[in-house]
């Protein structure tokens, strides 16, 4: 009988060691997979969620995360306005769910949806925008040109409509200085 107990004890120790090794391997794989995730992977999986972003030069904005581009987030605010936020202006985000999109699963079209693409769409629409700069200042107007690293706005005076006669001058803004672009003055 004693031999049976000894072998049972050895089998139990071996099984416990195998479970511990498997648990350690799972933990290691989980850490490795997490290290490959990006903020965009987290954001892509959270489309449709209410998020609160802290944005450089702006402060907090809250709303529905409606779109995610390769370099930007689009938030539908409670006021009905949309805020285009360059990803590198986001200081923190609350409201991303527990899930993440698979790294690299966005595809080639997503990779081409850079900030310039979104800004060119606003320019094409001749939408009146308010642009927040990273220093907290703002300028309102229409986007006339979008270059490789700049946006050129025809500035409006306070409360002015976008008529040629009301334009107060063009302002060139480096894309790196953008903190947020909100459609509507």
Buried (B, 14 or more C-beta within 10 A) or exposed (E): EEEEEEEEEEEEEEEEEEEEEEEEEEEEEEEEEEEEBEBBBBBBBBBEEBBEBBBBBBEEBBBBBEBBBBBBBBBBEEEEBBBBBBBBBBBEBEBBEEEBBEEEEBEEEBEEBBBBBBBBEBBEEEBBBBBBBBEEEBBBBBBBBBEEEBBBBBBBEEEBEBEEEBBBEEBEBEBEBBBBBBBEB
